[in-house]
Amino acid sequence: MTYRNILVHIDETPASRTRASSAAHVAARFGANLTAMFLRSEHIPGFVAGDAFSAVTSAEAYVAERDKNIAIASERARATFEAEVKPHNIDATWIEVNGDDDQTVLAAVRRFDLTVFPHVATSSFGAHAISASHIGMGAGGPVLVLPEAGFPIPFGKRVLVAWKETREAARALRDAWPFLTAAEEVHFLAVARDAPSEFDDLMRRNLEAHGVATFRMHADRNEDIEVGNAIQRHSGKVGAEMVVLGLYGHSRVRELLLGGVSRHVLNSTPLPLLVSH
């Protein structure tokens, strides 16, 4: 298994350069195509759509000015993306998507093997924000969530996998195989009173079959520490450059809501975080 098509969210903010560089390194490592997704706003605010909208010229002037500003922001973001991709000699594509519609964004994400995303993305010249947790819960595949700054590029020599005997953890493990196979060290962390200190034979054989070079299980049976804090502590202890986490949640009406551990790790981990659900 490998990643052949990677999607990265790019905008006009300074953090976008780090995200573009990270995605380019990942795409080059796995021989993948890289597509940049720019989120543009198509929403007409109420003050325009209400009284002002009755005056066609006012509405047209607003839309024209907004589209002009978005075009400028898009051009700047694209220049940043192309500058970071150029040294890597990879196939790169630029697309623009309606960032006011979560389902439109998720539809794009579901057409790629891996998505690189910030903790929160906002459509250009729009107010609508889309969180990495929402993308991770709805993507149906792996999402690499990057902090604003402060991590090495490239990354992935040492990876920490948050492990538990659940569907979500098993799914995250499968989605992370390319990173795990390429890593020099893979550390698994089980946090529970009865956490295993060794791999069973089937898990060991599976890791070896995928070519994972060096792997180790860590058991944290301290009942006084929260799981999210344990993940952070052990990632620092083993020198992890990346964390793999299965997102846990539940359905309420038509929403997928994060569990407490997933929310804590997503909001506080200062490392690249590969998640899936």
GUDREN-927874 format. One record per residue (C-alpha): x, y, z. Coordinates in steps of 0.02 Angstrom, whole numbers, padded with zeros to 5 digits, always signed. Layout:
N
XYZ
...
END
This chain:
277
+00000+00000+00000
+00057+00177-00036
-00014+00349-00065
-00032+00392-00250
-00138+00550-00239
-00115+00676-00098
-00222+00830-00064
-00160+00979+00035
-00257+01131+00093
-00168+01291+00041
-00219+01470+00083
-00140+01641+00092
-00082+01629+00274
+00102+01612+00324
+00072+01437+00396
+00026+01379+00222
+00208+01380+00169
+00252+01251+00302
+00101+01146+00252
+00150+01154+00068
+00329+01106+00107
+00274+00960+00216
+00153+00895+00085
+00284+00910-00052
+00409+00809+00050
+00278+00675+00085
+00226+00666-00098
+00407+00651-00154
+00441+00515-00025
+00298+00407-00088
+00305+00453-00273
+00132+00530-00264
+00041+00665-00361
+00004+00820-00256
-00151+00928-00273
-00172+01095-00184
-00350+01139-00131
-00391+01323-00109
-00555+01360-00021
-00650+01509-00091
-00806+01587-00019
-00962+01593-00127
-01077+01649+00013
-01170+01814-00001
-01188+01892+00173
-01358+01938+00239
-01329+02125+00229
-01306+02104+00041
-01437+01970+00012
-01566+02070+00110
-01607+02250+00077
-01452+02283-00027
-01484+02135-00138
-01638+02220-00210
-01518+02341-00292
-01438+02233-00424
-01293+02351-00452
-01245+02345-00267
-01247+02154-00266
-01145+02145-00424
-01019+02269-00356
-01000+02167-00195
-00975+02002-00287
-00853+02080-00410
-00748+02155-00270
-00750+01993-00171
-00701+01889-00322
-00560+02010-00360
-00491+01993-00183
-00509+01804-00187
-00416+01797-00352
-00272+01897-00276
-00267+01783-00123
-00275+01629-00233
-00131+01691-00341
-00023+01723-00189
-00064+01553-00113
-00029+01466-00277
+00140+01552-00293
+00186+01490-00119
+00131+01313-00162
+00225+01308-00327
+00383+01375-00246
+00383+01237-00116
+00341+01099-00242
+00468+01149-00374
+00625+01071-00294
+00541+00902-00277
+00503+00865-00460
+00328+00797-00427
+00165+00812-00523
+00065+00955-00447
-00112+01019-00477
-00211+01170-00416
-00398+01166-00382
-00521+01288-00304
-00668+01224-00202
-00820+01308-00121
-00762+01321+00059
-00933+01372+00124
-01001+01196+00098
-00932+01056+00208
-00999+00920+00094
-00912+00995-00058
-00747+00996+00036
-00773+00819+00101
-00816+00758-00074
-00648+00823-00134
-00556+00746+00013
-00634+00575-00019
-00556+00570-00191
-00378+00564-00124
-00273+00435-00032
-00211+00560+00097
-00262+00736+00147
-00146+00863+00229
-00246+00988+00330
-00224+01122+00465
-00316+01114+00631
-00444+01236+00560
-00466+01299+00381
-00569+01451+00332
-00630+01491+00158
-00546+01642+00079
-00648+01801+00114
-00778+01697+00204
-00821+01663+00385
-00853+01477+00372
-00722+01369+00460
-00693+01183+00438
-00602+01088+00574
-00479+00946+00550
-00588+00842+00666
-00736+00862+00548
-00629+00814+00398
-00551+00668+00492
-00719+00598+00546
-00796+00612+00374
-00653+00580+00253
-00658+00391+00254
-00468+00391+00246
-00312+00462+00326
-00292+00647+00365
-00123+00718+00411
-00156+00863+00531
-00012+00985+00542
+00021+01111+00681
+00057+01291+00635
+00245+01272+00655
+00381+01197+00762
+00407+01025+00687
+00547+00956+00577
+00528+00938+00390
+00540+00802+00332
+00468+00703+00477
+00423+00523+00512
+00584+00436+00566
+00506+00396+00734
+00319+00369+00744
+00207+00340+00895
+00046+00241+00866
-00091+00258+00996
-00150+00078+01009
-00309-00001+01074
-00406-00157+01025
-00537-00060+00928
-00594-00037+00749
-00536+00143+00747
-00359+00101+00800
-00347-00042+00674
-00410+00073+00537
-00281+00206+00580
-00144+00075+00578
-00193+00019+00403
-00204+00199+00341
-00031+00236+00410
+00063+00089+00330
+00165+00196+00208
+00231+00304+00351
+00261+00155+00465
+00353+00057+00332
+00466+00205+00296
+00500+00244+00480
+00660+00197+00569
+00567+00165+00732
+00383+00132+00766
+00322+00142+00946
+00151+00081+01000
+00070+00149+01157
-00070+00060+01250
-00147+00157+01394
-00253+00050+01510
-00244-00044+01673
-00226-00207+01575
-00120-00137+01433
-00011-00271+01351
+00178-00252+01363
+00212-00362+01212
+00138-00390+01038
+00042-00548+01005
+00107-00660+00867
-00022-00604+00738
+00018-00420+00762
+00205-00453+00757
+00187-00552+00596
+00080-00414+00520
+00209-00281+00559
+00349-00388+00489
+00248-00427+00332
+00234-00240+00299
+00420-00216+00320
+00413-00115+00481
+00596-00119+00531
+00596-00083+00718
+00442-00085+00828
+00407-00084+01014
+00254-00089+01127
+00242+00029+01275
+00113-00001+01412
+00053+00143+01521
-00051+00073+01665
-00055+00234+01765
-00239+00262+01803
-00207+00439+01865
-00156+00507+01694
-00275+00548+01552
-00248+00456+01389
-00214+00615+01292
-00081+00669+01416
-00003+00495+01411
+00011+00506+01222
+00098+00674+01234
+00216+00614+01371
+00268+00456+01279
+00288+00545+01112
+00415+00657+01196
+00497+00511+01286
+00532+00413+01126
+00570+00568+01021
+00422+00541+00905
+00408+00657+00756
+00231+00600+00716
+00080+00523+00802
-00048+00402+00729
-00222+00405+00807
-00389+00325+00770
-00526+00453+00796
-00663+00400+00914
-00836+00474+00913
-01022+00444+00909
-01168+00496+00802
-01296+00622+00862
-01436+00644+00737
-01331+00676+00579
-01172+00738+00662
-01014+00641+00703
-00950+00704+00869
-00774+00675+00936
-00739+00582+01096
-00640+00666+01234
-00472+00583+01198
-00480+00621+01012
-00526+00802+01047
-00386+00822+01174
-00251+00748+01060
-00309+00847+00908
-00311+01011+01002
-00149+00994+01098
-00025+00884+01004
+00119+00992+00936
+00171+00858+00811
+00107+00803+00641
-00043+00691+00679
-00110+00558+00561
-00293+00523+00601
-00432+00419+00526
-00602+00354+00577
END
